Amino acid sequence: MPDFVIKRLSPALLEDYFDFFDNRAFADGSPFYPCYCNAFNMSRERIQREFFAHAEELGGGDSGWKNALRESAVRMVQKGEVQGYLVFDNNLAVGWCNTNDRLNYFRVGEFDLSNVPPDEACGYCTKKGEIKSIVCFEISPDYRGKGIATLLLQKICEDAKLDGYKYVEAYPAKNEAMQGLAFTGPKRLYDKAGFSLTEEKDNMLVMRKAL
């Protein structure tokens, strides 16, 4: 097995972030392409402005859409709005996990950008620093099945504890037939890491681990 290195996302890793998403994340023809994993941190109004409206300003079509998403993600990574971890094999980014304070997300679980759900308040999380949420895993197709998601999950829990968080939460799909395709990670990943089911909502399971 390669000796993987996990690095917390920072502006200094911006080129690696986009190299991963542009060249390896969706190399299997995933329906999620193009995606730069920033919509979780955006209000529905902001998504409309920075994605849909700006895509038309950039000429529309697939090119306008991709460029609008990319420009927004550049700004958000530089400002630290998008947070998470990149996994490297030597100097090549091959995996990603989006994880952040629960109150920095407007929505969690699976959703479709063509039908963005309303902004969601987290009624059970009252202040920042309580819950670290995990909303997305993306692993290069050539590196799947090598334990990268497990390594990421372990690192996230370790760092969240050091940062003073009480819990880590994740949001896999309830429908097991979808779990293999879901970017939220399969339920079995969290079961093995000691997470417990705390809530069921539509097709989403809320899995939580006390630190």
Backbone as numpy.savetxt, mean C-alpha at the origin, in Angstrom:
# Nx Ny Nz CAx CAy CAz Cx Cy Cz
18.14 -18.59 -1.26 17.30 -17.39 -1.26 18.18 -16.14 -1.26
17.83 -15.14 -2.06 18.62 -13.89 -2.05 18.61 -13.24 -0.68
19.62 -12.44 -0.43 19.73 -11.72 0.83 19.01 -10.37 0.65
17.71 -10.36 0.92 16.90 -9.17 0.69 17.20 -8.10 1.74
17.13 -6.85 1.32 17.31 -5.70 2.19 16.03 -4.88 2.16
15.52 -4.52 3.33 14.30 -3.73 3.43 14.67 -2.31 3.85
14.16 -1.32 3.10 14.45 0.08 3.40 13.14 0.86 3.52
13.07 1.71 4.54 11.91 2.58 4.69 11.93 3.63 3.59
10.78 3.86 2.97 10.69 4.83 1.89 11.07 6.23 2.37
11.86 6.92 1.56 12.25 8.30 1.82 12.39 8.98 0.46
12.43 10.32 0.44 12.65 11.01 -0.85 13.91 10.55 -1.56
14.92 10.11 -0.82 16.15 9.65 -1.45 15.94 8.38 -2.28
14.86 7.65 -2.00 14.57 6.42 -2.73 13.51 6.62 -3.81
13.24 7.86 -4.17 12.20 8.16 -5.14 12.44 7.46 -6.47
13.67 7.48 -6.98 13.95 6.84 -8.26 13.74 5.33 -8.18
14.11 4.72 -7.06 13.90 3.28 -6.89 12.41 2.96 -6.83
11.65 3.82 -6.18 10.20 3.65 -6.05 9.56 3.60 -7.43
9.89 4.57 -8.27 9.28 4.62 -9.59 9.86 3.58 -10.54
11.12 3.24 -10.36 11.69 2.15 -11.15 10.93 0.85 -10.88
10.59 0.61 -9.62 9.83 -0.59 -9.27 8.44 -0.56 -9.90
7.71 0.53 -9.70 6.33 0.58 -10.19 6.26 0.64 -11.72
7.22 1.28 -12.35 7.18 1.41 -13.80 7.65 0.15 -14.53
8.55 -0.62 -13.91 9.21 -1.69 -14.65 8.99 -3.11 -14.14
8.64 -3.29 -12.86 8.54 -4.65 -12.35 7.24 -4.96 -11.60
6.63 -4.00 -10.97 5.49 -4.29 -10.11 4.35 -4.98 -10.85
4.10 -4.59 -12.08 2.95 -5.13 -12.81 3.37 -5.82 -14.10
4.53 -6.46 -14.07 5.10 -7.09 -15.27 4.28 -8.28 -15.74
3.33 -8.74 -14.93 2.50 -9.88 -15.31 1.18 -9.42 -15.92
1.07 -8.15 -16.28 -0.17 -7.65 -16.87 -1.27 -7.43 -15.85
-0.91 -7.11 -14.63 -1.88 -6.89 -13.56 -2.88 -5.81 -13.93
-4.16 -6.00 -13.58 -5.17 -4.97 -13.85 -4.98 -3.70 -13.02
-4.09 -3.74 -12.02 -3.88 -2.57 -11.17 -2.93 -1.55 -11.80
-2.28 -1.91 -12.93 -1.36 -0.97 -13.59 -2.15 0.06 -14.38
-1.76 1.36 -14.42 -0.67 1.94 -13.63 -1.15 2.33 -12.23
-0.30 2.16 -11.27 -0.63 2.53 -9.89 0.67 2.92 -9.20
0.60 3.96 -8.40 1.75 4.38 -7.60 1.41 4.40 -6.11
0.31 3.74 -5.77 -0.03 3.44 -4.37 -0.19 4.70 -3.52
-0.77 5.75 -4.09 -0.93 6.98 -3.32 -2.38 7.35 -3.04
-3.35 6.66 -3.63 -4.75 7.07 -3.49 -5.30 6.82 -2.09
-4.69 5.92 -1.32 -5.17 5.69 0.05 -5.07 6.95 0.89
-4.08 7.77 0.59 -3.80 8.96 1.40 -4.49 10.22 0.87
-5.40 10.06 -0.08 -6.01 11.21 -0.73 -7.53 11.22 -0.54
-8.08 12.39 -0.29 -9.52 12.54 -0.24 -10.11 12.29 -1.62
-11.39 11.98 -1.66 -12.02 11.75 -2.96 -11.96 13.02 -3.82
-12.12 14.18 -3.20 -12.04 15.44 -3.94 -10.64 15.64 -4.50
-9.63 15.30 -3.73 -8.25 15.45 -4.21 -7.95 14.47 -5.34
-8.47 13.25 -5.25 -8.29 12.28 -6.33 -8.91 12.81 -7.62
-10.10 13.38 -7.51 -10.74 13.93 -8.69 -9.90 15.05 -9.32
-9.32 15.88 -8.47 -8.54 17.01 -8.96 -7.18 16.58 -9.52
-6.44 15.76 -8.76 -5.07 15.42 -9.14 -4.98 14.27 -10.13
-5.99 13.41 -10.17 -5.98 12.29 -11.11 -6.83 12.60 -12.34
-8.13 12.67 -12.16 -9.05 12.77 -13.29 -8.95 14.11 -14.02
-9.06 15.20 -13.27 -9.01 16.51 -13.92 -7.63 16.78 -14.53
-6.58 16.46 -13.79 -5.24 16.73 -14.29 -4.90 15.82 -15.47
-5.44 14.60 -15.49 -5.20 13.71 -16.63 -5.73 14.35 -17.91
-6.88 15.01 -17.84 -7.43 15.69 -19.01 -6.55 16.88 -19.40
-6.03 17.58 -18.41 -5.13 18.70 -18.69 -3.86 18.22 -19.41
-3.46 16.98 -19.14 -2.25 16.41 -19.74 -2.54 15.70 -21.06
-3.74 15.87 -21.58 -4.06 15.31 -22.89 -4.98 14.12 -22.88
-5.35 13.63 -21.69 -6.27 12.52 -21.59 -5.67 11.20 -22.02
-6.53 10.20 -22.13 -6.08 8.87 -22.54 -5.19 8.20 -21.50
-4.62 7.08 -21.90 -3.77 6.32 -20.98 -2.55 7.12 -20.55
-1.96 7.88 -21.49 -0.77 8.66 -21.18 -1.07 9.76 -20.17
-2.17 10.49 -20.39 -2.54 11.54 -19.45 -2.83 10.99 -18.07
-3.51 9.85 -18.03 -3.86 9.22 -16.75 -2.60 8.80 -15.99
-1.70 8.10 -16.67 -0.48 7.63 -16.00 0.36 8.81 -15.52
0.50 9.84 -16.35 1.33 10.98 -15.96 0.73 11.75 -14.79
-0.60 11.83 -14.74 -1.25 12.51 -13.62 -1.01 11.75 -12.32
-1.15 10.42 -12.36 -0.89 9.61 -11.17 0.56 9.75 -10.73
1.45 9.73 -11.72 2.88 9.77 -11.40 3.28 11.11 -10.79
2.80 12.21 -11.37 3.13 13.52 -10.84 2.64 13.68 -9.41
1.44 13.20 -9.15 0.90 13.28 -7.79 1.75 12.47 -6.83
2.15 11.26 -7.24 2.95 10.40 -6.38 4.31 11.01 -6.09
4.92 11.66 -7.07 6.21 12.32 -6.84 6.09 13.32 -5.70
5.08 14.16 -5.77 4.87 15.17 -4.72 4.64 14.52 -3.36
3.85 13.44 -3.34 3.48 12.82 -2.08 4.64 12.08 -1.42
5.48 11.45 -2.23 6.66 10.79 -1.67 7.63 11.83 -1.15
7.83 12.90 -1.90 8.74 13.95 -1.46 8.30 14.60 -0.16
6.97 14.70 0.04 6.44 15.31 1.26 6.27 14.32 2.42
6.52 13.04 2.15 6.35 12.03 3.19 4.93 11.61 3.42
4.02 11.95 2.50 2.63 11.53 2.66 2.47 10.04 2.41
3.12 9.55 1.36 3.15 8.11 1.10 4.31 7.52 1.90
4.00 6.52 2.72 5.02 5.88 3.54 4.97 4.37 3.35
6.08 3.73 3.63 6.13 2.29 3.50 7.55 1.79 3.39
7.71 0.61 2.82 9.01 -0.03 2.72 9.22 -0.62 1.34
10.42 -0.46 0.82 10.86 -1.13 -0.40 11.78 -2.28 -0.04
11.68 -3.35 -0.82 12.56 -4.50 -0.64 13.51 -4.56 -1.83
14.79 -4.76 -1.53 15.81 -4.77 -2.57 16.51 -6.12 -2.64
16.76 -6.55 -3.88 17.68 -7.65 -4.15 18.91 -7.01 -4.77
19.99 -6.94 -4.03 21.14 -6.10 -4.38 20.63 -4.66 -4.47
20.75 -4.01 -5.61 20.29 -2.63 -5.72 18.98 -2.50 -6.50
18.29 -3.61 -6.68 17.06 -3.63 -7.47 15.85 -3.73 -6.55
14.94 -2.75 -6.64 13.71 -2.80 -5.85 12.78 -3.85 -6.44
12.37 -4.82 -5.60 11.55 -5.94 -6.08 10.26 -6.10 -5.30
10.05 -5.30 -4.26 8.83 -5.42 -3.47 8.52 -4.13 -2.75
7.25 -3.99 -2.35 6.78 -2.76 -1.73 5.63 -3.08 -0.77
5.58 -2.33 0.33 4.42 -2.36 1.22 4.09 -0.94 1.65
2.83 -0.56 1.50 2.33 0.75 1.92 1.81 0.62 3.34
2.45 1.30 4.27 2.04 1.26 5.67 2.22 2.64 6.28
1.27 3.03 7.12 1.22 4.40 7.60 0.35 4.45 8.84
0.35 5.57 9.51 -0.57 5.78 10.61 -2.01 5.68 10.10
-2.87 5.00 10.84 -4.25 4.80 10.39 -4.94 6.11 10.05
-4.66 7.14 10.80 -5.35 8.41 10.59 -4.80 9.19 9.39
-3.76 8.68 8.75 -3.26 9.30 7.53 -3.91 8.73 6.27
-4.84 7.78 6.44 -5.53 7.18 5.32 -6.98 7.66 5.26
-7.47 7.89 4.04 -8.87 8.23 3.83 -9.72 7.00 3.58
-9.07 5.88 3.29 -9.78 4.63 3.07 -8.77 3.49 3.19
-9.26 2.31 3.54 -8.43 1.11 3.60 -9.19 -0.02 2.90
-8.51 -1.15 2.68 -9.14 -2.25 1.96 -9.10 -2.00 0.47
-9.66 -2.95 -0.28 -9.66 -2.83 -1.74 -10.66 -1.77 -2.19
-10.32 -1.07 -3.26 -11.28 -0.17 -3.91 -10.84 0.05 -5.34
-11.76 0.56 -6.15 -11.54 0.78 -7.57 -11.50 2.28 -7.82
-10.44 2.76 -8.47 -10.33 4.19 -8.74 -11.42 4.70 -9.66
-12.06 3.81 -10.42 -13.16 4.24 -11.27 -14.44 4.47 -10.46
-14.44 4.02 -9.21 -15.60 4.22 -8.34 -15.08 4.39 -6.91
-14.44 5.53 -6.66 -13.77 5.76 -5.38 -14.81 5.88 -4.26
-14.67 5.10 -3.20 -15.63 5.20 -2.09 -15.48 6.52 -1.34
-16.49 6.90 -0.58 -16.41 8.15 0.19 -15.25 8.11 1.18
-14.77 9.29 1.52 -13.74 9.39 2.55 -14.27 8.78 3.84
-13.40 8.05 4.53 -13.83 7.29 5.70 -13.07 7.73 6.95
-13.81 8.08 7.98 -13.20 8.36 9.27 -13.05 7.06 10.05
-11.98 6.95 10.83 -11.76 5.76 11.64 -12.29 6.04 13.05
-13.48 5.57 13.33 -14.14 5.90 14.59 -13.47 5.32 15.82
-12.73 4.21 15.66 -12.14 3.55 16.82 -10.68 3.96 17.05
-10.13 4.77 16.16 -8.76 5.27 16.34 -8.85 6.76 16.61
-8.49 7.18 17.80 -8.76 8.55 18.23 -7.58 9.50 18.08
-6.38 8.97 17.95 -5.22 9.85 17.82 -4.11 9.14 17.09
-3.23 9.92 16.48 -2.10 9.34 15.78 -1.14 8.68 16.75
-0.46 7.66 16.26 0.48 6.93 17.10 -0.10 5.71 17.77
-1.39 5.40 17.50 -2.02 4.23 18.11 -1.99 3.01 17.19
-2.40 3.19 15.93 -2.55 2.07 15.00 -1.72 2.32 13.75
-0.85 1.38 13.45 -0.11 1.37 12.18 -0.89 0.47 11.23
-1.30 1.01 10.09 -2.09 0.25 9.12 -1.23 -0.22 7.95
-1.61 -1.36 7.40 -0.98 -1.91 6.20 -2.07 -2.00 5.14
-1.88 -1.30 4.02 -2.96 -1.25 3.02 -2.60 -1.90 1.69
-1.32 -2.16 1.43 -0.98 -2.72 0.13 0.37 -3.43 0.16
0.40 -4.61 -0.47 1.65 -5.30 -0.81 1.72 -5.40 -2.33
2.89 -5.19 -2.87 3.11 -5.46 -4.30 4.51 -6.05 -4.44
4.57 -7.25 -5.00 5.84 -7.96 -5.17 6.04 -8.23 -6.66
7.25 -8.01 -7.16 7.55 -8.32 -8.55 7.20 -9.77 -8.83
6.53 -10.05 -9.97 6.14 -11.43 -10.27 7.28 -12.44 -10.16
8.48 -12.05 -10.54 9.62 -12.97 -10.49 10.06 -13.28 -9.07
9.57 -12.52 -8.10 10.02 -12.69 -6.71 8.91 -13.16 -5.78
7.76 -13.47 -6.32 6.68 -13.96 -5.48 6.96 -15.38 -5.02
6.45 -15.71 -3.85 6.67 -17.04 -3.30 8.01 -17.22 -2.62
8.73 -16.14 -2.40 10.05 -16.20 -1.76 10.04 -15.66 -0.33
8.86 -15.41 0.21 8.75 -14.98 1.60 8.93 -13.49 1.81
8.87 -12.69 0.74 9.11 -11.26 0.89 8.02 -10.59 1.72
6.77 -10.94 1.47 5.68 -10.34 2.24 5.81 -10.64 3.72
6.23 -11.85 4.05 6.42 -12.23 5.45 7.54 -11.40 6.08
8.64 -11.20 5.34 9.73 -10.37 5.84 9.28 -8.93 6.06
8.51 -8.40 5.13 8.00 -7.05 5.26 7.10 -6.92 6.49
6.20 -7.87 6.65 5.28 -7.81 7.78 6.02 -7.85 9.11
7.04 -8.68 9.20 7.85 -8.75 10.42 8.54 -7.42 10.68
9.11 -6.82 9.65 9.80 -5.54 9.79 8.83 -4.43 10.21
7.65 -4.41 9.62 6.66 -3.39 9.96 6.27 -3.49 11.43
6.02 -4.69 11.89 5.62 -4.86 13.30 6.75 -4.47 14.24
7.97 -4.83 13.90 9.12 -4.47 14.74 9.27 -2.95 14.83
9.21 -2.29 13.69 9.40 -0.84 13.68 8.23 -0.12 14.33
7.01 -0.61 14.11 5.85 0.02 14.73 5.95 -0.04 16.26
6.42 -1.14 16.77 6.60 -1.26 18.22 7.65 -0.27 18.71
8.75 -0.18 17.99 9.80 0.78 18.36 9.29 2.21 18.29
8.38 2.48 17.36 7.83 3.82 17.20 6.70 4.13 18.18
6.37 3.17 19.03 5.39 3.42 20.08 3.96 3.08 19.73
3.72 2.42 18.62 2.35 2.04 18.26 1.86 0.90 19.16
0.54 0.88 19.36 -0.08 -0.17 20.16 -0.50 -1.37 19.31
-0.88 -1.09 18.06 -1.40 -2.14 17.19 -0.90 -1.96 15.77
-0.88 -3.09 15.04 -0.73 -3.07 13.58 -2.01 -3.69 13.01
-2.56 -3.05 11.98 -3.80 -3.51 11.37 -3.60 -3.77 9.89
-4.40 -4.71 9.36 -4.39 -5.00 7.93 -5.81 -5.33 7.50
-6.05 -5.35 6.17 -7.42 -5.37 5.67 -7.57 -6.32 4.47
-7.35 -7.62 4.69 -7.49 -8.57 3.58 -8.94 -8.74 3.15
-9.12 -9.29 1.94 -10.45 -9.54 1.42 -11.08 -10.72 2.15
-12.39 -10.62 2.40 -13.12 -11.70 3.05 -13.27 -12.91 2.13
-13.52 -12.65 0.85 -13.73 -13.70 -0.13 -12.40 -14.38 -0.43
-12.26 -15.64 -0.01 -10.98 -16.33 -0.17 -10.60 -16.50 -1.64
-11.59 -16.54 -2.53 -11.28 -16.68 -3.94 -10.56 -15.45 -4.48
-10.72 -14.31 -3.79 -10.09 -13.07 -4.23 -8.74 -12.83 -3.56
-8.46 -13.55 -2.48 -7.30 -13.21 -1.67 -5.98 -13.37 -2.41
-5.93 -14.29 -3.37 -4.70 -14.46 -4.12 -4.40 -13.30 -5.04
-5.42 -12.53 -5.41 -5.26 -11.40 -6.30 -5.23 -10.07 -5.56
-5.68 -10.06 -4.33 -5.85 -8.81 -3.60 -4.51 -8.18 -3.24
-4.40 -6.89 -3.45 -3.17 -6.19 -3.08 -3.07 -5.97 -1.58
-4.15 -6.26 -0.86 -4.14 -6.10 0.59 -3.45 -7.26 1.30
-3.10 -8.30 0.57 -2.47 -9.47 1.17 -3.51 -10.48 1.63
-3.24 -11.77 1.56 -4.20 -12.79 1.96 -4.31 -12.92 3.48
-5.46 -13.35 3.93 -5.71 -13.51 5.36 -4.68 -14.44 6.00
-4.29 -15.48 5.29 -3.36 -16.45 5.87 -2.02 -15.82 6.23
-1.61 -14.78 5.49 -0.37 -14.07 5.80 -0.43 -13.49 7.21
-1.56 -12.90 7.55 -1.72 -12.26 8.85 -1.99 -13.29 9.95
-2.69 -14.36 9.61 -2.91 -15.42 10.58 -1.56 -15.97 11.08
-0.66 -16.22 10.15 0.65 -16.78 10.51 1.49 -15.82 11.34
1.21 -14.53 11.21 1.99 -13.52 11.94 1.35 -13.15 13.27
0.28 -13.84 13.67 -0.32 -13.60 14.97 -1.38 -12.53 15.01
-1.92 -12.15 13.85 -3.02 -11.19 13.81 -4.33 -11.90 14.14
-5.28 -11.14 14.67 -6.60 -11.67 15.00 -7.68 -10.88 14.27
-8.75 -11.55 13.91 -9.88 -10.89 13.26 -10.63 -10.05 14.28
-10.83 -8.76 13.97 -11.54 -7.87 14.89 -12.85 -7.34 14.32
-13.02 -7.39 12.99 -14.23 -6.84 12.38 -14.36 -7.36 10.96
-15.62 -7.49 10.50 -15.91 -7.79 9.12 -16.77 -6.66 8.57
-16.37 -6.15 7.39 -17.08 -5.03 6.80 -17.14 -5.23 5.30
-18.37 -5.47 4.78 -18.54 -5.76 3.35 -17.61 -6.92 2.99
-16.70 -6.73 2.05 -15.79 -7.80 1.69 -14.43 -7.66 2.36
-14.36 -6.85 3.41 -13.08 -6.59 4.07 -13.06 -7.19 5.47
-11.92 -7.80 5.80 -11.66 -8.26 7.15 -10.68 -7.30 7.80
-10.92 -6.93 9.03 -9.97 -6.11 9.79 -9.18 -7.05 10.70
-7.89 -7.18 10.43 -7.00 -8.04 11.20 -6.08 -7.15 12.02
-5.91 -7.51 13.30 -5.12 -6.64 14.18 -4.17 -7.47 15.03
-3.01 -6.88 15.28 -2.02 -7.50 16.16 -1.61 -6.49 17.21
-1.71 -6.91 18.49 -1.24 -6.06 19.59 0.27 -6.19 19.70
0.94 -5.06 19.91 2.40 -5.05 19.97 2.90 -5.06 21.41
